[in-house]
Amino acid sequence: MDFERMLVAKAVDFVQPSPAKMGGVTELIKVFPLASVHNIPVMPHSFYDGPGLLAAIHATAALGTPDSMIEWRWLDLEATIYGDKLSPKAGRISVPQGPGLGIDPDPHVIGAYRWR
């Protein structure tokens, strides 16, 4: 794994695995213990609003440390796929508690922005 090589080489101050680009939750959760051994914080990269963001939130809540954060872009969007359920409050996002990844996407937003 490239993360292990970077950590062993002491080439990073924190690591930013992206669940949407590295193989999902299964691969993402492997990075947390690797980083912990090297005392390096994990800050998942999640530019997306979909399941990658939800996976990053759950993995960070379960495996992260108090220094763990999620890199998430913030834009003033016309509509959001999860409504206001992921709106930060005091810089924090609540971990969704529903089945699966915790939140279902809003079907009205999907319908309104569907490519025809």
C-alpha positions in Angstrom: 0.0 0.0 0.0 1.2 3.5 -0.8 0.0 4.7 2.5 2.3 2.3 4.3 5.3 3.4 2.2 4.6 7.0 2.9 4.3 6.4 6.7 7.4 4.3 6.9 9.4 6.9 5.0 8.0 9.6 7.4 7.0 11.5 4.3 3.6 12.8 5.6 2.2 14.7 8.6 -1.3 13.2 8.0 -2.8 10.9 5.4 -5.9 11.5 3.3 -7.4 8.3 2.0 -10.4 8.7 -0.2 -13.0 5.9 0.2 -14.5 6.8 -3.2 -11.1 6.3 -5.0 -9.3 3.5 -3.0 -11.8 0.6 -2.9 -14.4 1.7 -0.5 -14.8 1.1 3.3 -12.8 -2.1 3.3 -9.6 -0.4 2.0 -10.3 2.8 4.0 -10.4 1.1 7.3 -7.0 -0.5 6.7 -5.3 2.9 6.8 -6.4 3.9 10.3 -4.3 1.2 12.2 -1.3 1.8 9.8 -1.4 5.5 10.6 -1.9 4.9 14.3 1.3 2.8 14.5 3.2 5.8 13.1 1.3 8.3 15.3 0.0 10.1 12.2 -3.6 11.4 12.0 -6.0 10.3 9.3 -8.1 12.9 7.5 -10.2 11.2 4.9 -10.6 13.1 1.6 -14.2 13.3 0.5 -14.9 15.9 -2.1 -18.1 14.1 -3.0 -21.5 14.3 -1.3 -22.6 10.7 -2.0 -21.7 7.4 -0.4 -18.0 8.2 -0.2 -18.7 11.0 2.2 -21.0 8.8 4.3 -18.3 6.1 4.4 -15.7 8.6 5.5 -17.9 9.9 8.3 -18.7 6.4 9.6 -15.1 5.1 9.4 -13.7 8.3 11.0 -16.2 8.1 13.9 -15.5 4.4 14.5 -11.7 4.3 14.0 -10.4 7.9 14.2 -8.8 9.7 17.1 -9.8 13.1 18.5 -7.4 14.6 15.9 -9.2 13.0 13.0 -11.2 15.2 10.6 -12.8 14.8 7.2 -11.8 17.0 4.4 -15.1 18.0 2.7 -15.6 20.8 0.4 -18.3 23.2 1.2 -20.2 25.0 -1.5 -23.5 26.9 -1.5 -25.3 24.3 -3.6 -28.8 24.7 -5.2 -29.8 21.4 -3.7 -28.1 18.7 -1.7 -28.7 15.0 -2.0 -29.2 14.5 1.7 -31.0 17.7 2.5 -29.8 19.4 5.7 -29.0 16.0 7.4 -25.3 16.6 7.0 -25.2 20.3 7.7 -22.3 21.0 10.0 -23.2 22.5 13.4 -20.3 24.2 15.2 -17.9 22.6 12.7 -19.1 19.0 13.4 -21.3 16.6 11.4 -23.5 14.1 13.3 -22.9 10.5 12.3 -26.0 9.3 10.4 -27.8 6.5 12.4 -30.0 4.9 9.8 -29.4 1.5 8.1 -26.6 1.0 5.6 -24.6 4.3 5.4 -27.1 6.0 7.5 -29.1 8.2 5.1 -31.0 7.6 1.9 -30.7 10.2 -0.8 -33.6 12.5 -1.4 -35.5 11.0 -4.4 -36.9 14.5 -5.3 -33.4 15.9 -5.7 -32.4 12.9 -7.8 -35.5 13.4 -10.0 -35.0 17.1 -10.3 -31.4 16.8 -11.5 -31.7 13.5 -13.5 -30.0 13.7 -16.9 -32.6 13.0 -19.5 
